[in-house]
Amino acid sequence: MEISEKLLCLFSAEITDEGDRYTVEVPQREVDTGSVDPGETYRVALIRADEASEESEEPSPQPSQTPSSEPQPPVEPGEIRYVEIEDIGKQGDGIARVERGYVIIVPGAEIGERVKVEVSEVKSNFAVGEIIDETV
């Protein structure tokens, strides 16, 4: 499955039957982080939960991409990012989310801070970023 670079956020949700219409609720964190704005119009793609984890058996239309069972992290070591701290982890580190909900752990950051970080470590499901400027 190919994921567009224009993807703003990714989350799981149930479709709610409200009689004459159906709704998909957007998590509050997506609005809080600025991924989406109330009142704006967005395109929505739906993928059945049991099919979301299955690999497509069709060949990739872009031969330059190497096939992988996991999407590549959206950051690289040494990359500079401006992030907003949304949460605090169990060990007191700041938590920021970027593309596709990917987590960047920022030691020493507080909720609500917007900081400039340099990515120092990248794993498949999270990265660590060191603060290089707190006055962003």
Backbone as CSV, one residue per row, in Angstrom:
resi,resn,N_x,N_y,N_z,CA_x,CA_y,CA_z,C_x,C_y,C_z
1,MET,0.838,-1.168,0.000,0.000,0.000,0.000,0.889,1.239,0.000
2,GLU,0.601,2.163,-0.872,1.383,3.393,-0.954,0.703,4.470,-0.117
3,ILE,1.482,5.200,0.675,0.950,6.265,1.519,1.458,7.588,0.975
4,SER,0.552,8.501,0.742,0.889,9.801,0.182,1.719,10.623,1.156
5,GLU,2.638,11.414,0.615,3.424,12.343,1.428,2.531,13.445,1.997
6,LYS,1.318,13.604,1.454,0.388,14.624,1.920,-0.411,14.170,3.136
7,LEU,-0.168,12.951,3.622,-0.885,12.423,4.777,-0.692,13.333,5.982
8,LEU,-1.777,13.799,6.575,-1.714,14.706,7.724,-1.716,13.955,9.043
9,CYS,-2.495,12.882,9.120,-2.561,12.110,10.352,-3.097,10.718,10.037
10,LEU,-2.884,9.811,10.975,-3.340,8.438,10.804,-3.798,7.938,12.162
11,PHE,-5.022,7.431,12.230,-5.560,6.928,13.485,-6.609,5.879,13.178
12,SER,-6.956,5.092,14.174,-8.016,4.096,14.041,-9.278,4.635,14.687
13,ALA,-10.417,4.352,14.071,-11.692,4.823,14.614,-12.805,3.905,14.126
14,GLU,-13.881,3.876,14.881,-15.066,3.134,14.487,-16.020,4.077,13.771
15,ILE,-16.841,3.516,12.886,-17.882,4.297,12.228,-19.118,4.196,13.109
16,THR,-19.682,5.347,13.462,-20.844,5.400,14.336,-22.102,5.629,13.510
17,ASP,-23.128,4.805,13.738,-24.419,4.935,13.065,-25.262,5.926,13.846
18,GLU,-25.596,7.050,13.196,-26.404,8.079,13.843,-27.748,8.234,13.148
19,GLY,-28.313,7.120,12.725,-29.626,7.139,12.072,-29.546,7.456,10.606
20,ASP,-29.557,8.758,10.270,-29.538,9.151,8.863,-28.144,9.474,8.344
21,ARG,-27.115,9.275,9.178,-25.733,9.517,8.741,-24.786,8.676,9.582
22,TYR,-23.561,8.604,9.126,-22.515,7.851,9.819,-21.346,8.787,10.060
23,THR,-20.681,8.634,11.203,-19.568,9.521,11.506,-18.321,8.735,11.901
24,VAL,-17.183,9.345,11.598,-15.887,8.853,12.045,-15.320,9.977,12.904
25,GLU,-15.054,9.694,14.168,-14.553,10.728,15.062,-13.042,10.896,14.910
26,VAL,-12.618,12.143,14.835,-11.197,12.477,14.777,-10.728,12.695,16.213
27,PRO,-9.660,12.020,16.641,-9.177,12.206,18.008,-8.791,13.663,18.288
28,GLN,-9.067,14.122,19.486,-8.777,15.492,19.909,-7.313,15.853,19.688
29,ARG,-6.400,14.883,19.890,-4.963,15.172,19.749,-4.611,15.633,18.341
30,GLU,-5.367,15.180,17.324,-5.079,15.584,15.944,-5.413,17.061,15.741
31,VAL,-6.438,17.550,16.426,-6.784,18.969,16.362,-5.799,19.764,17.213
32,ASP,-5.496,19.241,18.413,-4.588,19.942,19.327,-3.204,20.138,18.731
33,THR,-2.724,19.163,17.950,-1.384,19.261,17.373,-1.361,20.036,16.061
34,GLY,-2.543,20.429,15.579,-2.598,21.208,14.344,-2.610,20.370,13.092
35,SER,-2.760,19.046,13.224,-2.820,18.197,12.038,-4.057,18.499,11.208
36,VAL,-5.186,18.747,11.893,-6.439,19.075,11.221,-7.095,20.246,11.949
37,ASP,-7.926,20.985,11.222,-8.630,22.129,11.786,-10.136,21.920,11.663
38,PRO,-10.882,22.153,12.751,-12.343,22.046,12.668,-12.877,22.998,11.614
39,GLY,-13.901,22.565,10.900,-14.519,23.400,9.878,-13.888,23.275,8.508
40,GLU,-12.715,22.674,8.416,-12.053,22.480,7.129,-12.536,21.176,6.494
41,THR,-12.338,21.027,5.201,-12.734,19.813,4.486,-11.486,19.001,4.170
42,TYR,-11.553,17.686,4.402,-10.430,16.783,4.174,-10.899,15.576,3.391
43,ARG,-9.985,14.955,2.664,-10.262,13.685,2.009,-9.976,12.588,3.018
44,VAL,-10.818,11.583,3.056,-10.693,10.503,4.025,-10.570,9.180,3.277
45,ALA,-9.615,8.367,3.683,-9.470,7.022,3.124,-9.774,6.037,4.245
46,LEU,-10.575,5.030,3.948,-10.919,4.029,4.948,-10.291,2.695,4.572
47,ILE,-9.671,2.055,5.542,-9.047,0.747,5.343,-9.578,-0.158,6.436
48,ARG,-10.146,-1.288,6.049,-10.683,-2.220,7.039,-9.546,-2.648,7.967
49,ALA,-9.814,-2.653,9.271,-8.789,-2.943,10.276,-8.096,-4.277,10.043
50,ASP,-8.830,-5.310,9.657,-8.202,-6.608,9.450,-7.391,-6.666,8.168
51,GLU,-7.576,-5.688,7.285,-6.805,-5.636,6.040,-5.661,-4.642,6.120
52,ALA,-5.691,-3.760,7.089,-4.686,-2.700,7.183,-3.285,-3.248,7.368
53,SER,-3.148,-4.370,8.044,-1.819,-4.914,8.305,-1.354,-5.896,7.241
54,GLU,-2.246,-6.266,6.327,-1.858,-7.207,5.279,-1.029,-6.510,4.214
55,GLU,-0.050,-7.208,3.694,0.773,-6.664,2.620,0.042,-6.819,1.290
56,SER,0.143,-5.848,0.437,-0.415,-5.937,-0.895,0.393,-6.946,-1.703
57,GLU,-0.312,-7.780,-2.442,0.387,-8.776,-3.256,0.738,-8.224,-4.628
58,GLU,0.261,-7.024,-4.939,0.570,-6.420,-6.222,1.963,-5.810,-6.174
59,PRO,2.706,-5.862,-7.302,4.028,-5.235,-7.313,3.897,-3.727,-7.186
60,SER,4.896,-3.119,-6.579,4.906,-1.681,-6.391,5.026,-0.982,-7.738
61,PRO,4.223,0.065,-7.971,4.319,0.776,-9.238,5.573,1.640,-9.334
62,GLN,6.303,1.782,-8.217,7.510,2.596,-8.215,8.700,1.693,-7.915
63,PRO,9.423,1.210,-8.934,10.518,0.279,-8.711,11.667,0.848,-7.903
64,SER,11.747,2.173,-7.748,12.850,2.748,-6.988,12.699,2.518,-5.490
65,GLN,11.490,2.169,-5.044,11.283,1.914,-3.635,11.566,0.465,-3.321
66,THR,12.254,0.223,-2.214,12.520,-1.149,-1.818,11.344,-1.656,-1.009
67,PRO,10.855,-2.889,-1.284,9.718,-3.398,-0.539,10.081,-3.602,0.922
68,SER,9.126,-3.290,1.802,9.352,-3.419,3.225,8.035,-3.710,3.904
69,SER,8.062,-4.516,4.954,6.833,-4.822,5.667,6.459,-3.682,6.602
70,GLU,7.381,-2.828,6.951,7.136,-1.700,7.835,7.415,-0.405,7.085
71,PRO,6.590,0.629,7.309,6.919,1.919,6.693,8.198,2.468,7.311
72,GLN,8.949,3.183,6.519,10.195,3.771,7.005,9.882,4.936,7.940
73,PRO,10.693,5.143,8.979,10.480,6.292,9.857,10.541,7.589,9.050
74,PRO,9.729,8.589,9.425,9.706,9.838,8.668,10.834,10.800,9.024
75,VAL,11.775,10.359,9.865,12.918,11.198,10.232,14.206,10.404,10.069
76,GLU,15.324,11.139,10.003,16.640,10.511,9.873,17.572,11.096,10.927
77,PRO,18.584,10.343,11.347,19.551,10.890,12.302,20.186,12.167,11.743
78,GLY,20.319,13.177,12.601,20.905,14.445,12.189,19.901,15.449,11.652
79,GLU,18.676,14.999,11.390,17.644,15.885,10.846,17.210,16.893,11.913
80,ILE,16.966,18.122,11.483,16.491,19.186,12.373,14.988,19.316,12.184
81,ARG,14.248,19.338,13.288,12.785,19.449,13.249,12.302,20.457,14.274
82,TYR,11.217,21.132,13.953,10.490,21.946,14.920,9.309,21.097,15.349
83,VAL,9.173,20.830,16.643,8.096,19.976,17.134,7.400,20.629,18.320
84,GLU,6.159,20.226,18.533,5.408,20.676,19.704,5.244,19.492,20.633
85,ILE,5.554,19.694,21.897,5.467,18.631,22.893,4.010,18.472,23.307
86,GLU,3.464,17.263,23.073,2.053,16.986,23.326,1.809,16.275,24.637
87,ASP,2.817,15.565,25.123,2.608,14.697,26.265,3.940,14.498,26.977
88,ILE,3.887,13.907,28.149,5.090,13.544,28.890,5.089,12.031,29.062
89,GLY,6.203,11.393,28.745,6.322,9.944,28.859,6.480,9.494,30.302
90,LYS,6.477,8.199,30.509,6.571,7.604,31.842,7.844,8.019,32.585
91,GLN,8.918,8.310,31.830,10.183,8.685,32.467,10.392,10.198,32.486
92,GLY,9.326,10.958,32.172,9.396,12.410,32.259,9.873,13.119,31.008
93,ASP,10.092,12.384,29.927,10.549,13.005,28.681,9.365,13.552,27.885
94,GLY,9.609,14.618,27.129,8.581,15.176,26.262,8.301,14.248,25.094
95,ILE,7.044,14.229,24.656,6.618,13.399,23.535,6.032,14.305,22.461
96,ALA,6.569,14.210,21.252,6.036,14.940,20.097,5.653,13.910,19.038
97,ARG,4.659,14.229,18.233,4.262,13.343,17.145,4.404,14.093,15.829
98,VAL,4.908,13.375,14.824,5.076,13.962,13.495,4.272,13.132,12.507
99,GLU,4.676,13.033,11.270,3.926,12.328,10.248,3.526,10.914,10.695
100,ARG,2.282,10.554,10.334,1.730,9.215,10.611,1.731,8.882,12.102
101,GLY,1.779,9.888,12.975,1.760,9.648,14.409,3.074,9.168,14.981
102,TYR,4.133,9.214,14.184,5.462,8.777,14.620,5.924,9.638,15.791
103,VAL,6.462,8.993,16.819,6.831,9.663,18.068,8.299,10.079,18.087
104,ILE,8.532,11.316,18.543,9.891,11.780,18.834,9.938,12.074,20.331
105,ILE,10.836,11.401,21.039,11.015,11.607,22.469,12.035,12.735,22.644
106,VAL,11.676,13.726,23.466,12.532,14.895,23.655,12.815,15.076,25.153
107,PRO,13.962,14.562,25.627,14.306,14.728,27.041,14.382,16.206,27.423
108,GLY,13.831,16.533,28.592,13.910,17.897,29.099,12.847,18.845,28.598
109,ALA,11.927,18.374,27.767,10.890,19.248,27.226,9.609,19.116,28.050
110,GLU,8.799,20.170,28.023,7.539,20.221,28.772,6.357,20.307,27.809
111,ILE,5.195,19.845,28.261,3.974,19.909,27.453,3.718,21.347,27.010
112,GLY,3.367,21.492,25.731,3.045,22.800,25.172,4.234,23.541,24.589
113,GLU,5.451,23.122,24.910,6.632,23.782,24.350,6.751,23.460,22.868
114,ARG,7.208,24.435,22.107,7.557,24.219,20.696,9.058,24.400,20.633
115,VAL,9.763,23.327,20.275,11.224,23.349,20.323,11.825,22.898,18.999
116,LYS,13.060,23.335,18.782,13.843,22.902,17.633,14.726,21.777,18.134
117,VAL,14.631,20.600,17.483,15.401,19.444,17.925,16.250,18.893,16.787
118,GLU,17.341,18.235,17.176,18.135,17.467,16.228,17.906,16.008,16.561
119,VAL,17.494,15.230,15.566,17.213,13.812,15.776,18.538,13.090,15.976
120,SER,18.678,12.441,17.132,19.941,11.772,17.456,19.878,10.257,17.300
121,GLU,18.681,9.700,17.415,18.531,8.247,17.334,17.204,7.938,16.664
122,VAL,17.188,6.980,15.740,15.968,6.617,15.024,15.735,5.117,15.139
123,LYS,14.560,4.749,15.604,14.108,3.349,15.676,12.881,3.222,14.787
124,SER,12.390,2.001,14.598,11.248,1.798,13.709,9.985,2.485,14.210
125,ASN,9.798,2.582,15.536,8.556,3.161,16.046,8.731,4.447,16.849
126,PHE,9.950,4.924,17.022,10.173,6.195,17.698,11.569,6.714,17.396
127,ALA,11.775,7.992,17.708,13.098,8.610,17.573,13.365,9.420,18.835
128,VAL,14.615,9.780,19.037,14.998,10.643,20.142,15.551,11.922,19.531
129,GLY,15.096,13.064,20.053,15.570,14.351,19.568,16.129,15.170,20.707
130,GLU,17.252,15.799,20.478,17.890,16.655,21.479,17.526,18.104,21.182
131,ILE,17.124,18.847,22.207,16.749,20.251,22.040,17.986,21.069,21.641
132,ILE,17.839,21.841,20.549,18.929,22.730,20.164,18.490,24.195,20.239
133,ASP,17.171,24.434,20.377,16.672,25.791,20.573,15.302,25.723,21.225
134,GLU,15.178,26.345,22.406,13.905,26.306,23.131,13.018,27.491,22.834
135,THR,13.527,28.484,22.159,12.744,29.705,21.923,12.196,29.728,20.522
136,VAL,11.426,28.724,20.184,10.866,28.637,18.830,9.449,29.162,18.843
